[in-house]
Amino acid sequence: MKQSPRTSLRPWEDDFFEPELLDAGAGDADIRETVHFYRSAVGDDVTRVLDIGCGTGRLSLPLAGDGHEVHAIDRSPRVLTFFRNKLKRAERGVRRQVKLSRLDIALRPYPERLDAALAVDDFLTLFLDEASLRAVLAHVRQSLSRGGRFCTDMRARSDDRLSTIAAPLPRPMLFFGIVQGVATPRGARSVAMRSIETYDESARVLTSEQLFEYIKPTGLVERSIYRTLRQRVWHPGEIAAAAEAEGFRVAALHARFDPRAQAGVASGASFDLRVR
């Protein structure tokens, strides 16, 4: 089976996101800010929206509640199963506005042309070289009507953080706290999250080795899950140039969620790209 350009054959890399943790917003302190920013960015004049990497619906459901027709796609069957079950519990009006399907936009475009596409929270950093970055941008453009919008963002990464994790071993293990009340098929669990990061300065690839420990109410660890996430530290200008080469124009580029500040690796970036 053909693999996505951004993945390996290692299962702990190919299916990184745990649906229960993703839905609980684990490790995402700014989830409310993210949802608010993208709901405001879409506005009232866009009717048909493509939510790329929709996950468990943290953005799709609010957009549907705003009256938009949401086409939600993800490459993970486990995540989509979780979202489908969650969607069954939503209000009928919201359910009718969401069209959910499995699609890896790194491999092919969406079969319909929509008004806008959204890809939140570091999506483009998952593509580690220019060829794969341009390929996914081309597929997004082909999924949009003329004049359509593609909004996405890149998280901030400070120089101090990158220099620290680029240094030789030993590296510190980061502890992101314990998430309480994570819903699982076996009941509510607490989940402890740890990570060790490394940074390859020549390839500009940040690797996060993450360990999730599911804790039973008795305090015993029920299971541990190991995951690896690799991300390219792109400069916002590089993404803008690749987007322009694939038929977009840059309508807006600023610091992540902050139109008053300049985009950069250390400040992050929010992109508003329009199909030419």
Sine and cosine of phi, psi and omega as CSV:
sin_phi,cos_phi,sin_psi,cos_psi,sin_omega,cos_omega
0.00,0.00,0.70,-0.72,-0.03,-1.00
-0.92,0.38,0.69,-0.72,-0.04,-1.00
-0.99,-0.13,0.46,-0.89,0.12,-0.99
-0.89,0.45,0.59,-0.81,0.00,-1.00
-0.87,0.49,-0.33,0.94,-0.09,-1.00
-0.99,-0.12,0.04,1.00,-0.10,-0.99
-0.88,-0.48,0.22,-0.98,0.13,-0.99
-0.94,-0.34,-0.14,-0.99,0.07,-1.00
-1.00,-0.04,0.11,0.99,-0.03,-1.00
-1.00,0.04,0.85,-0.52,-0.12,-0.99
-0.88,0.47,-0.49,0.87,-0.01,-1.00
-0.96,0.29,-0.17,0.99,0.14,-0.99
-0.98,-0.20,-0.60,0.80,-0.12,-0.99
-0.94,0.35,-0.46,0.89,-0.04,-1.00
-0.76,-0.65,0.94,0.34,-0.19,-0.98
-0.93,0.36,-0.69,0.72,-0.22,-0.98
-0.99,0.11,0.79,-0.61,0.11,-0.99
-1.00,0.06,0.86,-0.51,-0.12,-0.99
-0.82,0.57,-0.68,0.73,-0.05,-1.00
-0.90,0.44,-0.66,0.75,0.01,-1.00
-0.94,0.33,-0.65,0.76,0.03,-1.00
-0.86,0.50,-0.68,0.74,-0.02,-1.00
-0.94,0.35,-0.50,0.86,0.02,-1.00
-0.98,0.19,-0.08,1.00,-0.03,-1.00
0.95,0.31,0.41,0.91,-0.05,-1.00
-0.88,0.48,0.77,-0.64,0.04,-1.00
0.97,0.22,0.08,1.00,-0.05,-1.00
-0.85,-0.52,1.00,0.06,-0.09,-1.00
-0.94,0.33,-0.34,0.94,-0.08,-1.00
-0.94,-0.34,0.52,0.86,-0.06,-1.00
-0.88,0.48,-0.63,0.78,0.00,-1.00
-0.92,0.40,-0.65,0.76,0.04,-1.00
-0.90,0.44,-0.64,0.77,0.02,-1.00
-0.87,0.49,-0.78,0.63,-0.03,-1.00
-0.89,0.46,-0.70,0.72,-0.01,-1.00
-0.88,0.48,-0.69,0.72,-0.03,-1.00
-0.88,0.48,-0.73,0.69,-0.07,-1.00
-0.96,0.28,-0.56,0.83,0.09,-1.00
-0.89,0.46,-0.65,0.76,0.03,-1.00
-0.93,0.36,-0.60,0.80,-0.01,-1.00
-0.91,0.42,-0.62,0.79,0.00,-1.00
-0.92,0.39,-0.67,0.74,0.04,-1.00
0.94,0.35,-0.34,-0.94,-0.09,-1.00
-0.98,-0.18,-0.24,0.97,-0.13,-0.99
-1.00,0.00,-0.14,0.99,0.02,-1.00
-0.99,-0.13,0.75,-0.66,-0.04,-1.00
-0.95,-0.31,-0.63,0.78,-0.09,-1.00
-0.90,-0.43,0.89,-0.45,-0.15,-0.99
-0.86,-0.50,0.69,-0.72,0.10,-0.99
-0.98,-0.18,0.89,-0.45,0.05,-1.00
-0.99,-0.14,0.98,-0.21,-0.08,-1.00
-1.00,0.08,0.79,-0.62,-0.08,-1.00
0.91,0.41,0.80,0.60,-0.17,-0.99
-0.91,0.41,-0.34,0.94,-0.01,-1.00
0.87,0.49,-0.73,-0.68,-0.05,-1.00
-0.99,-0.11,0.24,0.97,0.14,-0.99
1.00,-0.09,0.33,0.94,-0.06,-1.00
-0.87,0.49,-0.48,0.88,0.05,-1.00
-0.97,-0.26,-0.59,0.81,-0.03,-1.00
-0.85,0.53,-0.70,0.71,-0.08,-1.00
-0.92,0.38,-0.71,0.70,0.09,-1.00
-0.88,0.48,-0.63,0.78,0.03,-1.00
-0.90,0.44,-0.66,0.75,0.06,-1.00
-0.89,0.45,-0.62,0.78,0.05,-1.00
-0.90,0.43,-0.43,0.90,0.06,-1.00
-0.98,0.17,-0.09,1.00,0.04,-1.00
0.98,-0.19,0.06,1.00,0.02,-1.00
-0.99,0.15,0.50,-0.86,0.14,-0.99
-1.00,0.07,0.93,-0.38,-0.14,-0.99
-0.97,-0.26,0.84,-0.55,0.10,-1.00
-0.97,-0.23,0.98,-0.22,-0.13,-0.99
-0.98,-0.18,0.82,-0.57,-0.02,-1.00
-0.80,-0.61,0.52,-0.85,0.09,-1.00
-0.44,-0.90,0.42,-0.91,-0.01,-1.00
-1.00,-0.02,-0.19,0.98,-0.09,-1.00
-0.99,-0.11,0.89,-0.46,0.05,-1.00
-0.90,0.43,-0.54,0.84,0.01,-1.00
-0.91,0.40,-0.68,0.74,0.02,-1.00
-0.91,0.42,-0.66,0.75,-0.01,-1.00
-0.91,0.40,-0.61,0.79,0.06,-1.00
-0.88,0.48,-0.68,0.73,0.04,-1.00
-0.88,0.48,-0.71,0.70,-0.02,-1.00
-0.90,0.45,-0.67,0.74,0.01,-1.00
-0.87,0.50,-0.70,0.72,0.02,-1.00
-0.91,0.42,-0.62,0.79,0.04,-1.00
-0.92,0.40,-0.63,0.77,-0.02,-1.00
-0.90,0.44,-0.52,0.85,0.02,-1.00
-0.88,0.47,-0.43,0.90,-0.03,-1.00
-1.00,-0.02,-0.08,1.00,-0.01,-1.00
-0.98,0.21,0.25,-0.97,0.05,-1.00
-0.89,0.46,0.49,-0.87,-0.08,-1.00
-0.85,0.53,-0.66,0.75,0.00,-1.00
-0.88,0.47,-0.59,0.81,0.05,-1.00
-0.94,0.33,-0.70,0.72,-0.01,-1.00
-0.84,0.54,-0.63,0.77,-0.05,-1.00
-0.93,0.36,-0.35,0.94,-0.06,-1.00
-1.00,-0.02,-0.12,0.99,-0.09,-1.00
-0.94,-0.35,0.81,-0.59,0.11,-0.99
-0.92,-0.40,0.92,-0.39,-0.15,-0.99
-0.95,-0.30,0.75,-0.66,0.00,-1.00
-0.46,-0.89,0.41,-0.91,0.04,-1.00
-1.00,0.00,0.85,-0.53,0.03,-1.00
-0.36,-0.93,0.71,-0.70,0.11,-0.99
-0.98,-0.20,0.97,-0.26,-0.08,-1.00
-0.94,0.35,-0.18,0.98,0.15,-0.99
-0.93,0.37,-0.39,0.92,-0.05,-1.00
-0.99,-0.16,-0.54,0.84,-0.03,-1.00
-0.31,-0.95,0.39,-0.92,0.01,-1.00
-0.97,0.23,0.24,-0.97,0.11,-0.99
-0.93,0.36,0.60,-0.80,-0.11,-0.99
-0.95,0.31,-0.23,0.97,0.05,-1.00
-0.91,-0.41,0.38,-0.93,0.05,-1.00
-0.98,-0.21,0.86,-0.51,-0.13,-0.99
-0.92,-0.38,0.07,-1.00,-0.06,-1.00
-0.98,0.17,-0.56,0.83,-0.06,-1.00
-0.49,-0.87,0.44,-0.90,0.11,-0.99
-0.77,-0.64,0.64,-0.77,0.02,-1.00
-0.81,-0.58,0.67,-0.74,0.09,-1.00
-0.64,-0.77,0.98,-0.21,-0.19,-0.98
-1.00,-0.03,0.40,-0.92,0.27,-0.96
0.89,0.45,0.92,0.40,0.20,-0.98
0.96,0.27,0.32,0.95,-0.10,-0.99
-0.81,0.59,-0.74,0.68,-0.10,-0.99
-0.95,0.32,-0.27,0.96,0.05,-1.00
-0.95,0.31,-0.22,0.97,0.02,-1.00
-0.96,0.28,-0.18,0.98,-0.02,-1.00
-0.98,-0.22,0.91,-0.42,-0.30,-0.95
-1.00,0.00,-0.12,0.99,0.03,-1.00
-0.62,-0.79,0.23,-0.97,-0.10,-1.00
-0.90,0.43,-0.59,0.81,-0.03,-1.00
-0.89,0.46,-0.72,0.69,-0.01,-1.00
-0.95,0.32,-0.57,0.83,0.07,-1.00
-0.88,0.47,-0.74,0.67,-0.02,-1.00
-0.92,0.39,-0.55,0.83,0.02,-1.00
-0.89,0.45,-0.71,0.71,-0.02,-1.00
-0.94,0.34,-0.59,0.81,0.07,-1.00
-0.89,0.46,-0.63,0.78,0.05,-1.00
-0.89,0.45,-0.65,0.76,0.01,-1.00
-0.92,0.38,-0.60,0.80,0.07,-1.00
-0.90,0.44,-0.72,0.69,0.01,-1.00
-0.85,0.52,-0.66,0.75,-0.01,-1.00
-0.93,0.36,-0.22,0.97,0.02,-1.00
-1.00,-0.04,-0.03,1.00,-0.09,-1.00
-0.90,-0.43,0.50,-0.87,0.11,-0.99
-0.97,0.24,0.21,-0.98,0.01,-1.00
-0.87,0.49,0.75,-0.66,-0.06,-1.00
0.99,0.11,-0.01,1.00,-0.01,-1.00
-0.91,0.41,0.33,-0.94,-0.09,-1.00
-0.92,-0.39,0.60,-0.80,0.16,-0.99
-0.83,-0.57,0.90,-0.43,0.01,-1.00
-0.93,-0.37,0.76,-0.65,0.00,-1.00
-0.47,-0.88,0.12,-0.99,-0.05,-1.00
-0.55,-0.83,0.25,-0.97,0.03,-1.00
-0.69,-0.72,0.77,-0.64,-0.02,-1.00
-0.94,0.35,0.41,-0.91,0.03,-1.00
-0.97,0.24,0.60,-0.80,0.08,-1.00
-0.65,-0.76,0.93,-0.37,-0.10,-1.00
-0.96,0.29,0.40,-0.92,0.06,-1.00
-0.87,0.49,-0.63,0.77,0.00,-1.00
-0.88,0.47,-0.68,0.73,0.00,-1.00
-0.89,0.46,-0.72,0.69,-0.05,-1.00
-0.92,0.39,-0.64,0.77,0.00,-1.00
-0.93,0.37,-0.58,0.82,0.02,-1.00
-0.91,0.42,-0.71,0.70,-0.07,-1.00
-0.99,0.12,-0.14,0.99,0.12,-0.99
-1.00,0.07,-0.23,0.97,-0.04,-1.00
-0.94,0.33,0.35,-0.94,0.03,-1.00
-0.88,0.48,0.31,-0.95,0.07,-1.00
-0.88,0.48,0.41,-0.91,0.06,1.00
-0.99,0.11,0.48,-0.88,0.06,-1.00
-0.92,-0.39,0.52,-0.86,-0.03,-1.00
-0.95,0.32,0.57,-0.82,0.16,-0.99
-1.00,0.04,0.80,-0.60,0.00,-1.00
-1.00,0.02,0.68,-0.74,0.05,-1.00
-0.92,-0.40,0.87,-0.49,-0.08,-1.00
-0.99,-0.13,0.18,0.98,0.06,-1.00
1.00,-0.08,-0.12,-0.99,-0.02,-1.00
-0.86,-0.52,0.81,-0.58,0.05,-1.00
-1.00,-0.02,0.80,-0.59,-0.04,-1.00
-1.00,-0.09,0.48,-0.88,0.16,-0.99
0.92,0.38,0.55,0.84,0.04,-1.00
-0.96,0.27,0.84,-0.54,-0.04,-1.00
-0.96,0.27,0.81,-0.59,0.07,-1.00
-0.74,-0.67,0.25,-0.97,0.05,-1.00
-0.86,0.51,-0.33,0.95,-0.02,-1.00
-0.99,-0.15,0.13,0.99,-0.02,-1.00
0.93,-0.36,0.03,-1.00,-0.02,-1.00
-0.93,0.37,0.67,-0.74,0.02,-1.00
-0.73,-0.69,0.39,-0.92,0.22,-0.98
-0.99,-0.10,0.55,-0.84,-0.04,-1.00
-0.76,-0.65,0.84,-0.54,0.09,-1.00
-1.00,-0.05,0.67,-0.74,-0.09,-1.00
-0.83,-0.55,0.80,-0.60,0.04,-1.00
-0.76,-0.65,0.40,-0.92,-0.03,-1.00
-0.43,-0.90,0.56,-0.83,0.21,-0.98
-0.86,-0.51,0.78,-0.63,-0.02,-1.00
-0.94,-0.34,0.58,-0.82,0.15,-0.99
-0.73,-0.68,0.41,-0.91,-0.02,-1.00
-0.69,-0.72,0.85,-0.52,0.07,-1.00
-1.00,-0.01,0.97,-0.25,-0.10,-1.00
-0.92,0.40,-0.54,0.84,-0.02,-1.00
-0.95,0.31,-0.67,0.74,0.03,-1.00
-1.00,0.06,-0.25,0.97,-0.06,-1.00
0.84,0.54,0.70,0.72,0.01,-1.00
-0.90,-0.43,0.82,-0.57,0.07,-1.00
-0.99,-0.11,0.82,-0.58,0.01,-1.00
-0.92,-0.39,0.79,-0.61,0.01,-1.00
-0.90,-0.44,0.92,-0.39,0.06,-1.00
-1.00,-0.07,0.93,-0.38,-0.17,-0.99
-0.90,-0.44,0.61,-0.79,0.02,-1.00
-0.81,-0.58,0.83,-0.56,0.04,-1.00
-0.92,-0.40,0.81,-0.58,0.01,-1.00
-0.91,-0.41,0.89,-0.46,0.02,-1.00
-1.00,0.05,0.83,-0.56,-0.14,-0.99
-0.92,-0.38,0.80,-0.60,0.03,-1.00
-0.96,0.27,0.29,-0.96,0.04,-1.00
-0.83,0.55,-0.38,0.92,0.03,-1.00
-0.97,0.26,-0.19,0.98,-0.05,-1.00
1.00,-0.09,-0.12,0.99,0.03,-1.00
-0.99,0.12,0.58,-0.81,0.06,-1.00
-0.97,0.25,0.86,-0.52,-0.03,-1.00
-0.99,0.15,-0.67,0.74,0.03,-1.00
-0.33,-0.94,0.41,-0.91,0.05,-1.00
-0.84,-0.54,0.64,-0.77,-0.01,-1.00
-0.81,-0.58,0.75,-0.66,0.01,-1.00
-0.95,-0.30,0.73,-0.69,0.01,-1.00
-0.66,-0.75,0.51,-0.86,0.07,-1.00
-0.84,-0.54,0.74,-0.67,0.05,-1.00
-0.83,-0.56,0.81,-0.59,0.04,-1.00
-0.91,-0.41,0.72,-0.69,-0.04,-1.00
-0.67,-0.74,0.64,-0.77,0.08,-1.00
-1.00,0.07,0.74,-0.67,0.07,-1.00
-1.00,0.04,1.00,0.06,0.02,-1.00
-0.98,0.19,0.54,-0.84,0.25,-0.97
-0.99,0.13,0.63,-0.77,-0.01,-1.00
-0.80,0.60,-0.57,0.82,0.02,-1.00
-0.90,0.44,-0.53,0.85,0.03,-1.00
-0.93,0.37,-0.66,0.75,0.03,-1.00
-0.92,0.40,-0.67,0.75,0.02,-1.00
-0.87,0.49,-0.68,0.73,0.00,-1.00
-0.90,0.43,-0.67,0.74,0.04,-1.00
-0.90,0.44,-0.64,0.77,0.02,-1.00
-0.90,0.44,-0.68,0.73,0.02,-1.00
-0.90,0.44,-0.59,0.81,0.03,-1.00
-0.92,0.40,-0.37,0.93,-0.02,-1.00
-0.97,-0.24,0.32,0.95,0.16,-0.99
0.99,-0.15,0.20,0.98,0.09,-1.00
-0.98,-0.19,0.34,-0.94,0.29,-0.96
-0.88,-0.47,0.51,-0.86,-0.04,-1.00
-1.00,0.04,0.96,-0.30,0.02,-1.00
-0.99,0.14,-0.55,0.84,0.02,-1.00
-0.40,-0.91,0.62,-0.78,0.06,-1.00
-0.51,-0.86,0.88,-0.48,-0.03,-1.00
-0.48,-0.88,0.03,-1.00,0.04,-1.00
-0.84,0.54,0.44,-0.90,-0.08,-1.00
-0.84,0.54,0.89,-0.45,0.04,-1.00
0.90,0.44,0.25,0.97,-0.04,-1.00
-0.70,-0.71,1.00,-0.06,-0.02,-1.00
-0.89,0.45,-0.24,0.97,-0.04,-1.00
-0.99,0.11,-0.25,0.97,-0.10,-0.99
-0.90,-0.44,0.39,-0.92,-0.05,-1.00
-0.99,0.14,0.61,-0.79,0.05,-1.00
-0.93,0.36,0.51,-0.86,0.06,-1.00
-0.06,-1.00,0.16,-0.99,0.04,-1.00
-0.88,0.48,-0.67,0.75,-0.06,-1.00
-0.98,0.22,-0.35,0.94,-0.01,-1.00
-0.94,-0.33,-0.09,1.00,-0.06,-1.00
0.96,0.27,-0.05,-1.00,-0.06,-1.00
-0.45,-0.89,0.58,-0.82,0.22,-0.98
-0.86,-0.50,0.75,-0.67,-0.05,-1.00
-0.91,-0.41,0.69,-0.73,0.20,-0.98
-0.84,-0.54,0.97,-0.23,-0.08,-1.00
-0.95,-0.31,0.65,-0.76,-0.02,-1.00
-0.86,-0.51,0.63,-0.77,0.05,-1.00
-0.95,0.32,0.78,-0.63,0.01,-1.00
-0.97,0.25,0.00,0.00,0.00,0.00
